[in-house]
C-alpha cells in the first residue's frame, strides 16, 4: 500500500510495511508540521495527542492537495465511537450502512468476511457526532470491489518468485495476490473467533481495538500471512476507500472531501488563476460526476491504459 511522510511527521520510525512497530494508528500521535522528509525530525516530546478527526482532516487535506497518497489516521476515542456494524446472516447487503445510504452488495466477500471488514473499518475510522466514518463512506464497498477486480487479482504484481523473506525496504514479498491475502487472513481470523464463540463483529469496541493492535504488532500467522502485513493492507485500503474519488466505489457522497474542504476534480480554475489568498468554497466534484451532479461509480477502471489508448 502507498505511504507518505511529507504530509505530516508521524510518531514512528518507519511506515507500516517496515519492521518497526513504534507507530500505532489506534493511539495516534502527530505534529502538524509540514516538512521535507529530509528535514530534521521534531523531538517526540514536542508531539501532543490530537483528536482522531483532526488527524484525519489534516492528513487528508495535505495528501489530497499535494497529490500525495495517504498515511496513518487514528481511531476515535471510545466515548464517541458508535457500535460495530455487521451484515445480516445470509445476506449480500450490509444493513449496518448509514441510514439513507444504499446497502453494499458484496461481490467478493461472503457474509462472514463482510462482517469482519465492516466491524474492523468501523473501528479504524469511526463516525463521530459531526461526520460519518468508514461505514458511512462506503469503505467496505470500495474494498470489496477492488479485491474482486484487477487489483485484487494482482494485475501489477510480480508473480514469478522466488518467494523469500525480504528486508523492510524491499516491500511486499509474499506470493499471494491481494484477493488471496485477504481471503486467507480473514478466514484464519474468523476461524479463531469461531473457536472462542464470539465473532469479531460482536466484540466490544475496546476488545476490537485490542485485537487490531495485536494484528498490527505482528508475530501472528494468519494461514501463511503475517498479521502485520494483513493489517497494513487493511489499513491502506480503508484510507483509500475513505479518501479516494467516489468513482472507485468509496467516499460515498464525497463525505471525506466535504469534511476537509477538498474541491475534487474540477477541470479548470481559469476564472480564479489571477486571484490570490481567496477561499475556494464550492461543493466537491467527482471524476464520475455528470452534468446533473450524479456520481456513477466504476470500480473496475484499469490501473493503466494500453499504449495509445488502444
URHU-V125163 format. One record per residue. N is the residue number from 1. SS is DSSP state (~ for helix, > for strand, _ for the rest). PSI is psi in radians with two decimals (NA if undefined). Layout:
# URHU-V125163
n: <N:N>
ss: <SS:SS>
psi: <PSI:PSI>
This chain:
# URHU-V125163
n: <1:2:3:4:5:6:7:8:9:10:11:12:13:14:15:16:17:18:19:20:21:22:23:24:25:26:27:28:29:30:31:32:33:34:35:36:37:38:39:40:41:42:43:44:45:46:47:48:49:50:51:52:53:54:55:56:57:58:59:60:61:62:63:64:65:66:67:68:69:70:71:72:73:74:75:76:77:78:79:80:81:82:83:84:85:86:87:88:89:90:91:92:93:94:95:96:97:98:99:100:101:102:103:104:105:106:107:108:109:110:111:112:113:114:115:116:117:118:119:120:121:122:123:124:125:126:127:128:129:130:131:132:133:134:135:136:137:138:139:140:141:142:143:144:145:146:147:148:149:150:151:152:153:154:155:156:157:158:159:160:161:162:163:164:165:166:167:168:169:170:171:172:173:174:175:176:177:178:179:180:181:182:183:184:185:186:187:188:189:190:191:192:193:194:195:196:197:198:199:200:201:202:203:204:205:206:207:208:209:210:211:212:213:214:215:216:217:218:219:220:221:222:223:224:225:226:227:228:229:230:231:232:233:234:235:236:237:238:239:240:241:242:243:244:245:246:247:248:249:250:251:252:253:254:255:256:257:258:259:260:261:262:263:264:265:266:267:268:269:270:271:272:273:274:275:276:277:278:279:280:281:282:283:284:285:286:287:288:289:290:291:292:293:294:295:296:297:298:299:300:301:302:303:304:305:306:307:308:309:310>
ss: <_:_:_:_:_:_:_:_:>:>:_:_:_:_:_:_:_:_:_:_:_:_:_:_:~:~:~:_:>:>:>:_:_:_:_:_:_:_:_:_:_:_:_:~:~:~:_:_:>:_:_:~:~:~:~:~:~:~:~:~:~:~:~:~:~:~:_:_:_:_:_:_:_:_:_:_:_:~:~:~:_:_:_:_:_:_:_:_:_:_:_:_:_:_:_:_:_:_:_:_:_:_:_:_:_:_:_:_:_:_:~:~:~:~:~:~:~:~:~:~:~:~:~:~:_:_:_:_:_:_:_:_:_:_:_:_:_:_:~:~:~:~:~:~:~:~:~:_:_:_:_:_:_:_:_:_:_:_:_:_:_:_:_:_:_:_:_:~:~:~:_:_:_:_:_:_:_:~:~:~:~:~:~:~:~:~:~:~:~:~:~:~:~:~:~:~:_:_:_:~:~:~:_:_:~:~:~:~:~:~:~:~:~:~:~:~:~:_:_:_:>:>:_:_:>:>:~:~:~:~:~:~:~:~:~:~:~:~:~:~:~:~:~:_:_:~:~:~:_:_:_:~:~:~:~:~:~:~:~:~:_:_:_:>:_:_:_:_:_:~:~:~:_:_:_:_:_:_:_:_:_:_:_:_:>:_:_:_:>:_:_:_:_:_:>:_:_:_:_:_:_:_:_:_:_:_:~:~:~:_>
psi: <2.56:2.60:2.83:2.44:-0.10:-0.41:-0.76:2.63:1.94:2.76:1.26:2.95:-0.62:3.09:-3.04:-0.39:-0.07:3.07:-0.27:2.32:0.49:-0.29:2.12:1.84:-0.36:-0.22:1.09:2.36:2.33:2.55:2.28:1.23:1.90:2.28:2.84:2.46:-0.25:-0.22:2.79:2.36:2.47:2.70:2.55:-0.50:-0.07:-0.10:2.35:2.60:2.40:2.87:2.64:-0.63:-0.72:-0.66:-0.77:-0.82:-0.76:-0.83:-0.71:-0.79:-0.75:-0.81:-0.73:-0.73:-0.36:-0.03:0.31:2.66:3.02:2.59:-2.66:2.70:2.66:2.77:2.66:2.81:2.52:-0.53:-0.51:0.09:2.40:2.83:2.74:2.61:2.52:2.62:2.70:2.61:2.34:0.11:2.56:-0.03:2.86:1.65:-0.20:-0.06:2.77:2.57:2.33:-0.16:2.59:2.53:2.76:2.20:1.93:2.31:-0.45:-0.87:2.49:3.13:-0.65:-0.72:-0.72:-0.64:-0.74:-0.82:-0.81:-0.79:-0.67:-0.86:-0.46:-0.42:-0.56:-0.75:1.45:2.84:2.77:-2.93:-0.25:-0.70:2.64:2.90:-2.60:-0.65:-0.84:-0.52:-0.05:0.46:-0.74:-0.63:-0.74:-0.86:-0.75:-0.82:-0.60:-0.70:-0.52:-0.04:-2.70:-0.68:-0.77:-0.54:0.05:0.68:-0.70:0.39:2.55:2.19:0.29:0.03:-3.03:2.67:1.75:2.63:2.38:3.12:2.82:-0.61:-0.25:-0.10:-2.71:2.25:0.22:2.74:-0.03:2.48:2.87:-0.69:-0.77:-0.70:-0.84:-0.76:-0.84:-0.84:-0.84:-0.63:-0.75:-0.69:-0.81:-0.60:-0.70:-0.79:-0.46:-0.63:-0.55:-0.31:-0.15:1.91:2.75:-0.71:-0.35:-0.03:2.84:2.77:-0.69:-0.72:-0.69:-0.77:-0.73:-0.71:-0.69:-0.64:-0.68:-0.69:-0.79:-0.63:-0.43:-3.10:0.06:2.30:2.17:1.33:0.82:-0.12:2.07:2.36:-0.60:-0.54:-0.75:-0.77:-0.71:-0.74:-0.73:-0.77:-0.83:-0.72:-0.62:-0.78:-0.74:-0.80:-0.48:-0.64:-0.26:2.91:2.44:-0.27:-0.45:0.06:-0.10:-2.80:0.87:2.37:0.35:0.73:-0.72:-0.61:-0.70:-0.60:-0.73:-0.06:0.48:2.21:-0.32:-2.55:0.98:2.33:-0.47:2.44:0.57:-0.68:-0.16:0.00:-0.47:0.19:2.25:2.55:0.35:2.73:2.24:1.77:1.48:2.75:2.48:2.72:2.37:2.72:-0.43:0.26:2.34:-3.09:-0.33:0.08:0.09:2.39:2.28:1.62:2.54:1.36:-0.23:0.26:2.31:2.67:-0.53:2.82:2.63:2.81:2.37:0.41:0.50:NA>
